[in-house]
Amino acid sequence: MLVERGLWVNNAEAVGDAYSIAANYLAKTGAIGNTVVTNDRLLQIIVAMFQCGEFNKIRLANKAIAQFEAELV
């Protein structure tokens, strides 16, 4: 049980890191505002991918950016 908790903590950190990477990129491109408020849609995208088994923060961020930008068009 402790191992599972340890893995969850590490993986939850990946979600936060992926969100930071994606939000920073999207703010610089002007797709989202550069505010301290969390963009709920971006976070939902990242969490959904995480729950489907994607744990790499770079891949999470890249896929979230692509999906977020595709939904804007």
Beta strands, then each sheet from edge to edge (+ up, - down):
end
